[in-house]
Amino acid sequence: MKRISIPLESEITLSALEGGSGHPLIMIPGWSQTAAEWRLNAEAITSCRRVIALDMRGHGESDTPGHGYRVYRLAKDLHEVLESLALSAVDLMGHSMGCAVIWAYLDLYGPSKVERLVLVDQAPCMLPRADWEAEEKSRYGCFYEDSSGVDEFAAAVNDSTDLAGTVELLKGLFNPCYPEDSLRIVAEENIKFPREHASDLLRDTAFGDWRDVIERIELPTLVVGGETSMFPSASQQWISSKIPGSRLEIFTEAEGGSHFMFLENPDLFNAKVLSFLVN
């Protein structure tokens, strides 16, 4: 994989890792995550695809403007990436918030340039409505109980300005057996995203409700979740049930089925993604 720069018409430049040849797969990391965290997955997928793993605005090695930390703005950036690279047909893979970026892109621009989707562990709706029962909260993957939970998490992000604090913030998203050294590497990538912007983007992501967009998807889709993820596996089952012909893969706890199953069990994750992409 080589590092490339992608100038956008909005006068910022995104950084990406690129490798392989053939039909392009654009990989979109989650909130505060970077292309570097996809490396083991991206390198495997280059066996059958041209892979472009993005650092979104403010993340990783990309430019950090003082504005635009909203999911719909990131979707516009994705559109500008396709324009800048003259890509007329791509597959898209998103993790966590990266799925929301894909959903926003489809809402804004439609599916004409997209052939396949890989959606990795994002809730359709992270914040419940007041009248939802426990079953509905699980079905839609609600991470928060109410808006005060968003405030608390945003405050914790603002306070986690060093490596140790970021490790503590992220630890609960992984299975307990995930190596401390590996967790520190993830945290090092996270804190490249300035905390004030990370907090803004977290708040925007928290209030998204993507159910109507998901229900309109008709593209071949692989949905991936984990038994021990922060998002109930029922939410990934719901997403898959709404997309005709989609494939669902839920990683068990023994398989590293946390929110970051692609890091905890990259070999199995890569095998499932490659099987979907080549068939």
C-alpha positions, 0 to 999 in steps of 0.5 A: 500500500502506498500513501496518496493525496486526493485534492478535493474541489472544496480546497482540502486534501485527503490522504489515503492508502492505495494498492492493488488493481481492478474494480475500486473498493473505497474503505471508510473508517469510523469516527476518529479511526484512520486508514492505517487501521485498515492496513491488514484488511486492505492489503488482503483485499488488493488480491482482487480489488484496487483498494483506496482506504481514506483518512476523512477530513481531520483524521489521520494524515488528511487536512484538518480544516476548522469546519465540516465535522458532520456526517453529510459533509463527509459524504460530500467529501466522499463524492469529491473523492470519486470526482477527483479520482474520476471513478464512475463505479466503485464498491464501498466499505464502511466501519461504524460511522463510515457506514453513516457516511455511506448512507448519507452519500446514498441519500444525497447522490443515489446509487448510480456509481456504487455497485456493492456495499460492505457495512461493518457494525453501525447502528441504524439509530444510536439515540432512541425515541422516548416511547421506544421499548427495549426491543426497539432500542436493541433492533435499531442499535441504540447506544445512548439512553438519552441526550445526556449520554451524548453529552457525557461521551463528548465530554470524555472525548474532550478530556482524553487528550493524551494516549493513556486517556484515549486507551481508556476511552477505547478499551470497552470497544474491544474484547478484554483479550485484545493486546494492550500494545495493539490498543495503544496503536489504535489510540495513537491513530485516534488522537490525530483527530483534534479532540474538539472536532472529534467531539463535534463529529461525535455529537452529529453522528449520535443524532442520526437516524438512517432507517429510511435510507437503509430501507431504500438500499437495493445494492448487493450488501454484506452486513457485519456485526459482532456478538460483543459489540457495543451495537446489539447484533439484532441491529445488524440483523435488522439492517440485513433484513431490510436490504434484499438479498444481503448477506449477514455475518455476525462474529461470535465472541470466540471469533473476536466479535467486538466492534472492531472484529476486523482488527481482532480477527483480520484473517476471518474478516478478510475471508468473509469480505473477499468471499462476498466481493468475488461472488 
